[in-house]
Amino acid sequence: MSGPQAQRFEHVVVGAGLAGLLTFEKIPSESKVILEATDLLGGRFSSGLHVMNKAAAQNSRYLRVIEDLGPLKVRWDREWVNPSDVDWKDSAWKGVYLSTWDHYFGADLCRVEFDETSLAELKESGAIRFGEPVVELGVGEGEGAWILKCPKAAITASRVHWCAGLTAFQNAVGKHTAQKFLTENVMPSDADKEFRGGFAIDWTLPNVAFEGKTELCADVAAGGLFAIPVKHGGIYYLMILHLEVQKSGLNVKTLTYVHEDILRDPKESLSLQKSLKRGLKMLFVDQNAVDMQTSSERLIVDQRILGASRGLTWLLNPQSEIGLEFAGEESVVVGGATGQGLHRATESVV
C-alpha cells in the first residue's frame, strides 16, 4: 500500500453502528479508534423500532432502557393472543413463518435507545473519526500488523474489528479475498432470504381520530408490544408495533418485514403501506369508527432492515488468530448463539 504515514493503534474498529459501538466499549486497551464512513453514529439503529433482551441492553453504556416490555400479543381471530396461539399454517400466510419474528416473541424484552450523554463523551474524546471509510485493508509489515487505508490517512493496527458489514468488507479487500472469510449461513429459510427488507413506519394518531367514536381494545389500552397480520394481495404481512398512549393521542412505531418483490415495485410498495396504516384499526373496538388521519408520519424503506441476518446467504467468520474479527448482524456469533437483531449484535461482542 502507498499513501500517508501510517498512524498506529492496537485496535481499530471499523463502523460506528450498534455492533461497532458495543465492540469499542469492550476493548480494554486505551490504544483504540473507531473509523466511520459517514458523519453519523448508530448506523441503521438511528431509526426504527428497537427491541432487545434487557440483560444485554443493560450491559452497554451506550444504550439506555426506556421501557420494559411484557409478552407480545398478536391480533388473531378477533382476539389478542400469544404467538403460539396463532394458526401460522393458515392459507393466508402462504407457508411463510420468519425466524426473525422469534426475536420479538421472546421473553425479558425491553425497548432501548442510545444514551446521548455517553455518545457525546465518545465524540469529545476524539476516539471516533467520521468521514473515514476504509477503502483498502491489507497486511502490513511485522507479525499481526494490518494497514487500513482511508481517504485522509493510513492506519496500522494489531487487531481489526470489522463492524461495517459484508459489502464494505468486500470493497476493502476484494470479493476474491473476502471469500476466504465467509461461512455459509445455515440459519435462514427461503422465506427469511426473501424478507430481508421492509418498512419502518412511525405514526401519530391524534385523539380527534377516535375520541368519542370508539376506544382502544382492552388488551392494548396500556400500550406495549403487539403484532397485527395485515392482508395485502391475499397474503398476510406481520406488522410488529409498539404502542405508546399519550394525552394528545397515540404514538405508534412499526416494523414490517416485506417480500423483496414488493420493495422493488413502487406501486405495490405504496399500496402495502396504505394497507398497514389501515391495519392500525385493529387496535380499536369499533374499527369502522376510526378516522385514520395522522398528525405525523415517518417512513423508512430499506432492502435490509435491522435484524435480517437470518436472511443472508453468507456470514463473516471471525479470524482472531490473525487479528481480524467481525461483529454485527452479518457475522458468525462465537459459541453458536442464535440471537437476532440487536440481541445478535450484542452477543457478537460480549
Order of alpha helices (4+ residues) and beta strands (2+ residues): beta-alpha-beta-beta-alpha-beta-beta-beta-alpha-beta-alpha-beta-beta-beta-beta-alpha-alpha-beta-alpha-beta-beta-beta-beta-alpha-alpha-beta-beta-beta-alpha
